[in-house]
Amino acid sequence: MVNELDEQSAGPLRIGRWRSHETSDGPATCDGAIARESTLIESTLRQKRWMPSRRIFLNRSDPGTRFLPVAAQTVSCGAAAQPESAPLEHVTFRDDMKTERLVAGRVLTEATDGGLLVQGPDGRLWTVEKEQLVTRETTDEKFTPLSAEALGRQLATELGSDCEIVVTKHYVICSHAGKPYAQWCGALFERLYSAFHDYWKQRGVKQRGIKLREPEFPLIALVFANEKQFAEFASRDAGPDVASAKGYYSIGTNRIALYDLTASGQEPARNVAEISRRLAAAPFNIATVVHEATHQIAFNSGMHTRYADNPLWLSEGMAMYFETPDLTSRSGWKTVGAVNDLRLKQFQTYLARRPADALVTLLQSDARFTDSNQAGEAYAEAWALSYFLIKTRKEAYIEYLNRIAEKPTLIWNQPQERLADFRAAFGEDLQQLDAEFVKFMRRLK
């Protein structure tokens, strides 16, 4: 069920979502939905008539969602455009409980009415409306992201000193599931990180304008001991509808959260070999974790832009393209771009009742992803379309990626603008493209 929008909440933005749904082909599955609420926000903004043509879609989940009414032509985004030059600011505001909070960070956006979007040194984002703002002080210091060591100490303070902190090249992992499982996760994430960057570099994204970069902030992964512990945290952090998932990624906090998938009714695995053996029996569980980790990498590498208008078919399709797990290699990731059997079966089943305008509705809006009656088919089609375009129109796909990556933050495109972006990369004749797409997918095995 969709949570009601509560405009009275302020705090860290949380957008990453999971969605559980029954499929016609088997048991319930969990799909990562980066911005399920974006359609709700678009509708709400229309009702409030804040921005009739260009809309903010910042939001966080329970206990509510906050909007900053920003006029696009007067938004100040200098700090976001040149983060290395941003000063450190101290922003004090009152939350909904009238408690004062102090955030030391950089201001990414200032709304015309004085509302602020503030980013902390851990990468977390906070929204502050004008009436909540108490003080704003610009210091002589430069904004600097936390080091991995400092971030580890912050996470231990936040989540309990009993958590194990494991630091890898790109990740800080805070684990209540023991050190071996945290180390296994770290190795998995690093292999995925390398595979993601290598895959796109080998396909010439740099030559076509996409500059993949190292993350500005260490990538955070929270690993809980079991499903119950995870569900309790997820309900507080992202809402009760996320509690039944295997994990999720939050664009707002820039964290992934998951739990020990080997712990169900068993003693904790003692070593990496035992962990791998147990997880090999349930590869889809790992696929869902890989899916969310792919989102985190894409939004921290320059492939996607946080708080820009990233069509869900693109961001979800890419995550599903990488989600086929590779548990056999210790270094590479040989299954990138392999046929996703589950998604393929779902899409081929859907073809019998697929409406003629399915491609257009997928491209122009995220509505199908937020409709429980259509979500499963939307995810399957997003994977299928991504697979088809990458395999048959690689150059055009990369051109489209670049076009979306350059979208300004905090601007929501209209349906016709989304279609225009797609046509600019793939051509005007969507009917012909759709016919070729369907033919290709019917033959795929």
C-alpha positions as CSV (number, residue, x, y, z in Angstrom):
1,M,0.0,0.0,0.0
2,V,1.1,3.5,-0.7
3,N,1.8,5.7,2.4
4,E,0.0,9.0,2.6
5,L,2.1,12.1,2.0
6,D,2.8,13.9,5.2
7,E,4.2,17.4,4.6
8,Q,5.0,18.0,8.2
9,S,8.1,15.8,8.4
10,A,11.7,17.0,8.0
11,G,14.8,15.0,8.0
12,P,17.0,12.8,5.9
13,L,15.6,12.1,2.4
14,R,14.9,8.5,1.7
15,I,13.9,7.5,-1.8
16,G,15.2,3.9,-2.3
17,R,12.3,1.5,-2.3
18,W,11.6,-2.2,-2.6
19,R,8.3,-3.6,-3.8
20,S,7.0,-7.1,-3.2
21,H,4.4,-8.5,-5.5
22,E,3.0,-11.9,-6.5
23,T,3.8,-13.0,-10.0
24,S,1.8,-15.3,-12.1
25,D,4.8,-17.5,-12.5
26,G,5.8,-18.2,-8.9
27,P,6.3,-16.8,-5.4
28,A,6.5,-13.2,-4.4
29,T,9.6,-11.4,-5.6
30,C,11.2,-8.1,-4.5
31,D,12.0,-5.4,-7.0
32,G,14.1,-2.4,-6.1
33,A,12.2,0.8,-6.8
34,I,14.4,3.9,-6.6
35,A,11.7,6.5,-6.7
36,R,8.3,4.9,-6.3
37,E,7.1,8.0,-4.6
38,S,8.0,10.3,-7.5
39,T,4.6,9.9,-9.2
40,L,2.9,10.8,-5.9
41,I,5.0,13.8,-5.6
42,E,4.3,14.9,-9.1
43,S,0.6,14.6,-8.4
44,T,0.9,16.5,-5.1
45,L,2.8,19.3,-6.6
46,R,0.2,19.7,-9.3
47,Q,-2.5,20.0,-6.7
48,K,-0.5,22.6,-4.8
49,R,0.3,24.4,-8.1
50,W,3.8,25.1,-6.8
51,M,5.5,24.4,-10.1
52,P,3.0,23.7,-13.0
53,S,5.7,23.0,-15.6
54,R,8.8,22.0,-13.7
55,R,8.6,20.1,-10.5
56,I,10.8,19.1,-7.6
57,F,10.6,15.4,-6.8
58,L,12.7,15.3,-3.6
59,N,11.0,13.1,-1.1
60,R,11.6,10.8,1.8
61,S,9.4,8.1,3.1
62,D,7.7,7.5,6.4
63,P,6.7,9.3,8.5
64,G,6.2,11.6,5.5
65,T,7.4,13.6,2.6
66,R,8.6,17.2,2.4
67,F,8.7,19.3,-0.7
68,L,10.7,22.4,-1.4
69,P,8.8,24.8,-3.7
70,V,11.6,25.8,-6.0
71,A,11.3,27.9,-9.1
72,A,13.6,26.3,-11.5
73,Q,14.9,29.5,-13.1
74,T,16.0,30.9,-9.8
75,V,17.4,27.8,-8.0
76,S,21.0,28.2,-6.8
77,C,22.9,25.0,-7.5
78,G,26.4,26.3,-7.4
79,A,27.5,24.0,-4.7
80,A,26.2,21.0,-6.5
81,A,27.9,22.1,-9.7
82,Q,31.3,22.7,-8.1
83,P,31.3,20.7,-4.8
84,E,35.0,21.1,-4.4
85,S,34.5,24.8,-3.8
86,A,31.7,24.6,-1.3
87,P,32.2,26.1,2.1
88,L,31.2,24.3,5.3
89,E,28.0,25.7,6.7
90,H,26.3,25.2,10.0
91,V,22.6,24.9,9.6
92,T,20.3,24.7,12.6
93,F,16.7,23.9,12.2
94,R,13.7,22.7,14.3
95,D,12.3,19.3,13.3
96,D,8.6,18.3,13.7
97,M,9.1,17.6,17.3
98,K,10.4,21.2,17.8
99,T,13.8,19.7,18.6
100,E,16.7,21.7,17.3
101,R,19.1,19.9,14.9
102,L,22.5,21.1,13.8
103,V,23.8,19.9,10.4
104,A,27.4,20.8,9.4
105,G,27.5,20.4,5.7
106,R,27.1,22.1,2.3
107,V,24.0,23.8,0.9
108,L,23.3,22.2,-2.4
109,T,20.1,24.1,-3.2
110,E,18.4,27.2,-1.9
111,A,14.8,27.6,-2.7
112,T,13.3,31.0,-3.6
113,D,11.4,31.0,-0.3
114,G,14.5,30.3,1.7
115,G,14.2,26.5,2.0
116,L,17.4,24.6,1.9
117,L,18.7,21.2,0.7
118,V,21.7,20.4,2.8
119,Q,24.2,17.6,2.4
120,G,26.2,16.3,5.3
121,P,29.8,15.1,5.2
122,D,28.5,11.5,5.0
123,G,26.5,12.3,1.9
124,R,23.1,12.3,3.6
125,L,20.6,15.0,2.5
126,W,18.4,17.0,4.7
127,T,15.5,19.3,3.7
128,V,14.8,22.4,5.7
129,E,11.9,24.7,5.1
130,K,12.1,28.4,5.7
131,E,9.9,28.4,8.8
132,Q,12.1,25.6,10.4
133,L,15.4,27.3,9.8
134,V,16.9,28.8,13.0
135,T,20.4,29.8,11.9
136,R,22.6,29.4,8.9
137,E,26.3,30.2,9.4
138,T,28.9,30.0,6.7
139,T,32.4,29.2,8.0
140,D,35.9,29.7,6.6
141,E,36.4,26.0,6.3
142,K,36.0,23.9,3.2
143,F,33.4,21.2,3.0
144,T,35.2,17.9,3.2
145,P,33.6,14.4,3.0
146,L,34.2,12.1,5.9
147,S,37.1,9.6,5.6
148,A,36.3,6.0,5.7
149,E,37.7,5.7,9.2
150,A,35.7,8.7,10.5
151,L,32.5,7.4,8.8
152,G,33.0,4.0,10.5
153,R,33.2,5.7,13.9
154,Q,30.0,7.7,13.1
155,L,28.2,4.5,12.1
156,A,29.3,2.7,15.2
157,T,27.9,5.6,17.3
158,E,24.6,5.6,15.4
159,L,24.0,1.9,15.2
160,G,25.8,0.6,18.3
161,S,29.3,-0.1,19.3
162,D,28.7,-3.9,18.9
163,C,28.7,-3.6,15.1
164,E,31.8,-4.6,13.2
165,I,33.2,-2.0,10.9
166,V,34.8,-3.4,7.7
167,V,36.5,-1.0,5.3
168,T,37.3,-1.8,1.7
169,K,38.6,0.3,-1.1
170,H,35.2,1.9,-1.8
171,Y,32.9,0.7,1.0
172,V,32.4,1.1,4.7
173,I,30.4,-1.8,6.0
174,C,28.7,-1.7,9.4
175,S,27.8,-5.2,10.3
176,H,25.8,-6.9,13.1
177,A,26.1,-10.1,11.2
178,G,29.8,-10.8,12.2
179,K,33.0,-10.0,10.4
180,P,33.1,-13.0,8.0
181,Y,29.7,-12.0,6.4
182,A,30.7,-8.4,6.3
183,Q,34.0,-9.3,4.5
184,W,32.1,-11.5,2.1
185,C,29.7,-8.6,1.3
186,G,32.7,-6.3,0.9
187,A,34.3,-8.6,-1.6
188,L,31.0,-9.0,-3.5
189,F,30.4,-5.3,-3.7
190,E,34.0,-4.5,-4.8
191,R,33.8,-7.1,-7.6
192,L,30.5,-5.6,-8.7
193,Y,32.0,-2.1,-8.5
194,S,34.9,-3.1,-10.8
195,A,32.7,-5.0,-13.1
196,F,30.3,-2.1,-13.5
197,H,33.1,0.4,-14.3
198,D,35.0,-2.1,-16.6
199,Y,31.8,-3.0,-18.5
200,W,31.0,0.5,-19.4
201,K,34.6,1.6,-20.1
202,Q,35.0,-1.3,-22.5
203,R,31.9,0.0,-24.3
204,G,33.4,3.4,-24.8
205,V,31.2,5.5,-22.5
206,K,34.1,7.9,-21.9
207,Q,34.5,8.6,-25.6
208,R,30.8,9.4,-25.8
209,G,30.8,11.9,-23.0
210,I,30.1,9.9,-19.8
211,K,32.9,10.4,-17.3
212,L,32.7,7.6,-14.8
213,R,34.2,8.8,-11.6
214,E,35.2,7.5,-8.1
215,P,32.6,8.1,-5.4
216,E,32.9,11.4,-3.6
217,F,31.8,9.7,-0.3
218,P,32.6,6.2,0.9
219,L,29.8,3.8,0.0
220,I,27.9,2.7,3.1
221,A,26.4,-0.8,3.6
222,L,24.5,-1.7,6.7
223,V,24.4,-5.4,7.4
224,F,22.0,-6.7,10.0
225,A,22.2,-10.0,11.8
226,N,18.8,-11.4,10.7
227,E,15.5,-10.6,9.0
228,K,13.9,-9.4,12.2
229,Q,16.6,-6.9,13.0
230,F,16.6,-5.6,9.4
231,A,12.8,-5.2,9.4
232,E,12.9,-3.2,12.6
233,F,15.5,-0.8,11.1
234,A,13.9,-0.7,7.7
235,S,10.5,0.2,9.1
236,R,12.0,3.2,10.9
237,D,14.3,4.2,8.1
238,A,12.3,3.7,5.0
239,G,8.8,2.6,5.9
240,P,7.0,-0.6,6.8
241,D,6.5,-1.7,3.1
242,V,10.3,-2.1,2.9
243,A,10.5,-4.4,5.9
244,S,9.8,-7.6,4.0
245,A,12.6,-7.0,1.4
246,K,16.0,-8.6,1.3
247,G,17.5,-5.1,1.2
248,Y,17.2,-1.6,-0.3
249,Y,19.1,1.4,-1.4
250,S,18.2,4.9,-0.3
251,I,19.2,7.8,-2.6
252,G,18.7,10.2,0.3
253,T,21.0,8.6,2.8
254,N,23.1,7.0,0.0
255,R,23.2,3.7,1.9
256,I,22.3,0.2,1.2
257,A,20.8,-1.9,4.0
258,L,20.5,-5.7,4.0
259,Y,20.8,-8.7,6.3
260,D,22.6,-12.0,6.7
261,L,20.9,-14.2,4.2
262,T,22.6,-17.3,5.6
263,A,21.2,-16.9,9.1
264,S,17.7,-18.3,8.6
265,G,17.4,-21.0,11.3
266,Q,21.1,-21.7,11.3
267,E,24.2,-20.8,13.2
268,P,26.2,-17.9,11.5
269,A,28.4,-19.1,8.8
270,R,32.0,-19.4,10.0
271,N,33.9,-18.5,6.8
272,V,33.6,-17.3,3.3
273,A,33.4,-20.8,1.8
274,E,30.4,-21.7,4.0
275,I,28.7,-18.4,3.2
276,S,29.1,-19.0,-0.6
277,R,27.8,-22.6,-0.2
278,R,24.7,-21.5,1.6
279,L,23.9,-18.6,-0.7
280,A,24.4,-20.7,-3.9
281,A,21.1,-22.5,-3.0
282,A,19.1,-19.2,-3.3
283,P,20.7,-17.1,-6.1
284,F,17.6,-14.8,-6.4
285,N,18.2,-13.6,-2.9
286,I,21.7,-12.5,-3.9
287,A,20.3,-11.0,-7.1
288,T,18.1,-8.6,-5.1
289,V,21.1,-7.4,-3.1
290,V,23.2,-7.0,-6.2
291,H,20.4,-5.0,-7.7
292,E,20.4,-2.5,-4.9
293,A,24.2,-2.3,-4.9
294,T,24.2,-1.6,-8.6
295,H,21.9,1.4,-7.9
296,Q,24.3,2.7,-5.4
297,I,27.2,2.4,-7.8
298,A,25.4,4.0,-10.6
299,F,24.3,7.0,-8.6
300,N,27.8,7.5,-7.3
301,S,29.8,7.1,-10.5
302,G,28.3,9.7,-12.7
303,M,26.1,7.3,-14.6
304,H,22.9,8.6,-12.8
305,T,22.5,11.9,-11.0
306,R,20.9,11.9,-7.6
307,Y,17.7,14.0,-7.6
308,A,17.6,14.5,-11.3
309,D,14.8,13.1,-13.5
310,N,16.1,9.5,-14.0
311,P,13.3,7.5,-15.7
312,L,12.7,4.4,-13.7
313,W,12.7,2.1,-16.7
314,L,16.4,3.2,-17.2
315,S,17.6,3.0,-13.6
316,E,15.7,-0.2,-12.8
317,G,16.5,-1.7,-16.2
318,M,20.3,-1.2,-15.6
319,A,20.1,-2.6,-12.1
320,M,18.4,-5.7,-13.4
321,Y,20.9,-6.0,-16.3
322,F,23.7,-6.4,-13.6
323,E,21.7,-8.3,-11.0
324,T,22.5,-11.8,-12.3
325,P,24.9,-12.9,-9.6
326,D,28.4,-14.4,-10.1
327,L,29.3,-16.3,-7.0
328,T,32.1,-18.4,-8.6
329,S,34.7,-15.9,-9.4
330,R,36.9,-14.1,-6.8
331,S,37.8,-11.2,-9.1
332,G,35.6,-10.8,-12.2
333,W,31.9,-10.8,-12.8
334,K,31.2,-13.0,-15.8
335,T,27.5,-12.8,-15.7
336,V,27.0,-9.1,-16.5
337,G,24.4,-8.8,-19.2
338,A,23.4,-12.5,-19.1
339,V,19.8,-13.3,-19.9
340,N,17.8,-12.8,-16.7
341,D,15.6,-15.9,-16.9
342,L,13.0,-14.7,-14.4
343,R,12.6,-11.3,-16.1
344,L,12.5,-12.9,-19.5
345,K,9.8,-15.4,-18.5
346,Q,7.7,-12.6,-17.0
347,F,8.0,-10.4,-20.1
348,Q,7.3,-13.2,-22.6
349,T,4.2,-14.1,-20.6
350,Y,3.1,-10.5,-20.6
351,L,3.5,-10.2,-24.4
352,A,0.2,-12.0,-24.9
353,R,-1.7,-9.1,-23.2
354,R,0.7,-6.3,-23.8
355,P,-1.2,-3.2,-25.0
356,A,-0.1,-1.3,-28.2
357,D,1.0,1.7,-26.2
358,A,3.1,-0.2,-23.7
359,L,6.5,1.3,-24.9
360,V,5.2,4.8,-24.8
361,T,3.7,4.5,-21.3
362,L,7.0,3.0,-20.0
363,L,9.1,5.8,-21.4
364,Q,7.0,8.8,-20.6
365,S,6.1,8.1,-17.0
366,D,7.0,6.0,-13.9
367,A,3.3,5.4,-13.2
368,R,3.4,1.7,-14.1
369,F,6.1,1.0,-11.6
370,T,4.0,2.5,-8.7
371,D,0.8,0.6,-9.6
372,S,0.7,-2.7,-7.8
373,N,-1.3,-4.2,-10.7
374,Q,1.3,-3.3,-13.3
375,A,4.6,-3.2,-11.3
376,G,5.8,-6.7,-12.1
377,E,5.2,-6.3,-15.8
378,A,6.9,-2.8,-15.8
379,Y,10.0,-4.2,-14.2
380,A,10.1,-7.1,-16.6
381,E,9.7,-4.7,-19.6
382,A,12.3,-2.4,-18.2
383,W,14.8,-5.2,-18.1
384,A,13.8,-6.5,-21.6
385,L,14.0,-3.0,-23.1
386,S,17.4,-2.3,-21.5
387,Y,18.7,-5.7,-22.7
388,F,17.4,-5.2,-26.2
389,L,18.9,-1.6,-26.5
390,I,22.3,-2.5,-25.1
391,K,22.6,-5.6,-27.3
392,T,21.4,-4.0,-30.5
393,R,21.8,-0.3,-30.2
394,K,24.8,0.2,-27.9
395,E,25.9,3.6,-29.3
396,A,22.4,5.1,-29.1
397,Y,21.9,3.7,-25.6
398,I,25.1,5.3,-24.4
399,E,24.1,8.6,-26.0
400,Y,20.8,8.3,-24.1
401,L,22.6,7.6,-20.9
402,N,24.7,10.7,-21.4
403,R,21.7,12.8,-22.1
404,I,20.0,11.6,-18.9
405,A,23.2,11.9,-16.8
406,E,23.4,15.6,-17.8
407,K,19.9,16.4,-16.5
408,P,19.9,19.2,-13.9
409,T,19.0,18.3,-10.4
410,L,15.5,19.0,-9.0
411,I,13.8,19.4,-12.4
412,W,11.0,17.0,-13.3
413,N,10.4,16.5,-17.0
414,Q,7.0,16.3,-18.6
415,P,6.0,13.1,-20.4
416,Q,6.6,14.7,-23.8
417,E,10.1,15.8,-22.8
418,R,10.9,12.2,-21.7
419,L,9.7,10.9,-25.1
420,A,11.7,13.6,-26.9
421,D,14.9,12.6,-25.1
422,F,14.4,9.0,-26.1
423,R,13.6,9.8,-29.7
424,A,16.7,12.0,-29.9
425,A,18.8,8.9,-29.2
426,F,16.9,6.1,-30.8
427,G,14.9,7.7,-33.6
428,E,11.5,9.1,-34.2
429,D,9.7,5.9,-35.2
430,L,8.8,4.3,-31.9
431,Q,6.3,2.0,-33.5
432,Q,9.0,0.4,-35.7
433,L,11.4,0.2,-32.7
434,D,8.7,-1.5,-30.6
435,A,8.0,-4.0,-33.4
436,E,11.7,-4.9,-33.5
437,F,11.9,-5.0,-29.7
438,V,9.0,-7.5,-29.4
439,K,10.3,-9.7,-32.2
440,F,13.8,-9.8,-30.6
441,M,12.4,-10.7,-27.2
442,R,10.1,-13.4,-28.5
443,R,13.1,-15.2,-30.0
444,L,15.3,-14.8,-27.0
445,K,15.9,-17.9,-24.9
